């Protein structure tokens, strides 16, 4: 839940709030928690008091009111509303130079899916997530933070206006791989694909390539202009009983394969 008057976002859930407190405690403006959670957040409360910021012991009803969810797990932190910066040439150069792995999300359309993807990204050491400005639902919300279970603190977010245009540029330096249910390549072929594309992008060898995994809307998939600017289209083989997996499930399988 966002508080438009104070420009704050409610972060709820024990793991999500713990991660913010551990990694970026300065973002927390106010803290609300049940008494049984106090031992886990004593240091945060002390730091808030030193900054003359409030914390309050309260019951489940007030916590639910603050975050608009019964899944608060006894703690809610009000943080500065996160803003996703525009992606820059410097970002792309850094990801290329350091051989980072990340995701490009095109019209994923659901903040809970975004949260699940972020959780997998953090677990499998994916560094960045690029969001489309046109996707009005896949945003850094209270629900996304909760589902990410603390993963938000370990991923860099950037936003772009035109996914196809970005990929046209990014594919010159990153290995761009799109999830496509009808592709010829299969997920188990990723190692071969990366070696082939690495030779073209990095002819001198000896360096880890940067990789961008592109996933799209569960109903409509990726549009043709987006797929056309990716270096490889890859599918997850299955029984065919249903067309595809949930986008967050598919992203997790791809990230696991890339992590290996």
N, C-alpha and C positions, 0 to 999 in steps of 0.2 A: 504494500500500500504506500502511495506517495502522499506526502503532506505538502500541498502546493504553497501554503502560506509560509512554511519554514524551509521549503526546498529540501525536504528530507525524504528518505526511503526507509521503510521498516524492514529490518532483516530479522527473521525469526528462525528458530531451530538451533539446537545445541551446537552441532558441528559448524553450521554457517556462522553463528555469532562468535564461537570460539576461534575460528580461522581469522575473522576480521580483527578480533582482539589481539591475536598473536602476531599477525602480519602487518596490520595497519590500524593500530589502536587509536591513532589520532583522528580517524574518520568518525569515530563514535561521538555523537553529541549528547545523547541521553541513553540510559539503560534502564530497562524494566525487567524484573525477574522475580520468580517465586523464591521463597526463603530457602527451599531445599537446594536451589542452584547457587546460592551465595558463595559457598566454599570454592566453587569453580571459577568465580569471577571477582574474587577479593581484590586482586591486583588491578583489575579494570576499574572497579569502584573507587579504589584509592587514587588512581590516576585521574579519574573524572573529578573527584573532589579537589585535587590539586589544581585542575584547570577551571574550577568553579562551574563544573557541569553537573547536572543532577542525575542521580540514580534512585530507583524506588523499588521497594518490595511490594508486590501486589499479587492478586489472585488470578486464576485462569480467565475469569470473565473480562477483566481489564486487559489482559494480554491478548485475548482474542479480538477485542475491540480495536486494539492498536494495530494489529497486523491483518485483520479481517480473515483469520484462519484459525481453526482449532488445532492446527499442527505446529504450534509455537514451541512445544517441548519445554515450556517453563522460562523462556527468555526471549526478549525482543530488544534489539538495538536500533536506535534511530541514527542513521548515518547521513552524511552529506549526499545529496542525490547524485548518483554517478552520471558522468557525461562521457560518451564515447567519442574520442577524437577522430577527425578525418585521417584516413591513411595517407601517408606521405611517401615520397620517393626514398627518403632516408629509412623509413620502416622497411620497405622492400629490399633496399640494399643491405640492411642489417640482417634480415632473415636469410638472404642469399649468402652473405659472407659467413654467417655462423651456422649455416646448414640447419635452420629451424624447420620443424614440422608444425603445421597448423591446419585450420579449416576455413573454407569460404562457405557461408550459409546464404543460399538464395531462396527467399520467400519461404523459409521454414514455417513461419506463421503461427508459432505457439511458444509462449514463454516457458512452459514446463518442458517442452522438448529441448529448448535452448539450455535450460538448467541441467537436464540429463546429459546433453552433449558436453557441456562444460565439465561435468563430473568425470566423464570418460576421458576428456582431453587432459585434465589434471592428473588422472591416474596413469595414463599412458604417455605422459611427458610431452604433450603437444603444447607449443608455446603461444600460438596466436589464434584468434578467431576473428574473422572479418564478417561484419554484418552488412546487409543491404539497407540503405536508407528507405527503400520502398516497402520494407517489411515492417508494418506498424504493430505487429503482435510479438514478434521474437525480440523482446527487449529486456533490459536488466531490471526486472521487477522483483517484488517480494517473493513471489512464487519461484522465479528462476533461481534466486539466491538459496531458497530453502531446498529445492530439488538438487542443486549443485553440491550440497553438503560440504561447503567450504572451498570448492574448486574455483570459485570466482577470484580468489586471492592469488592464484598461480597461473592465470592466463591473461595475456594482453589482448584487449579489444580495440578494434579499429572499424570504421564504417566507410563505405563507398557508395557512390551514386549509381554506377553502371557496372554490373557484374561482368558482362561480356567485355567491355572496354578494359576493365582491370585485368581480366585473364589474358587478353591479347598482349598486354604489356608484361604481366607477371610470367607468362610462359616462356619468355626469353631467358629467364634466369632461374625460375623455380620449376620443378617437376609438378605439373598440374594434373591431377587425376580426378575424374568425375565419376560418381556413383551412378550407374545407368543399368536398370534391370535387363535390358535387351542387348547389352554389350557382348562382344566376342571374347574379350579378355575376362578371366575370372579372378577372384580375390586372391587365390593361391598363386597367381602369376605375377603378383606385385613385385617380387624380388627380381624377376626377369625384366619386367618393365622398367624398374628403377635403374638397373644396370645399363640397359639400352639407352635410356634417356640421359643418364649421367654421362655417358660417353659423348653424346652430342653437345650437352650443355657445358661439360667440364672435360674437354679433350686431354688436358694434362693429367687428369686423374688424381688420386690421393686425397680427395676432399669429400666430405659428406655433403650431398646435395640438399638444398632446401626443398621441401615438399608441401604442396597445398592440396588438401582433399576437399573437393567441391560436392556438397549435397544440397538437395532441393526439396520442394514441396512434396508431401506424401501423395497427394492426389494428382497433381499435374507434372511432377518431376521437374527436370531442368529444361528450359527452352533451348531450341536448336542453336541460337547464336552463342549461348553460354557453352554448350557442349563443343561447338565448332572451335573454340579457342582453348580447349584443354588438350594436353598432349596424349592422354589416354582415357578411354572409357572402360570401366570395370564393373562387373556384376558380382553379386553374391549368389552362387547356385543354390537352389533348393528344390523342393518337390514339385513346385508349380501349382500346388493346391490354392495358394493365394499369390497375388502378383509380386508383393514385396514386403519387406519388414518395415516397422516403424522407423522413422528417420534417425531417431536417437539410437535404436538398436543397430541399425546399419552402420552408423558412424562409429559405434563402439567396436564392431567387428573389424572395420577398416583400420582403426587406430591400433588395435591389438596386433594386427598383421604387420603394420608399419613399425610398431615398437619392437617386434621380434627381429 
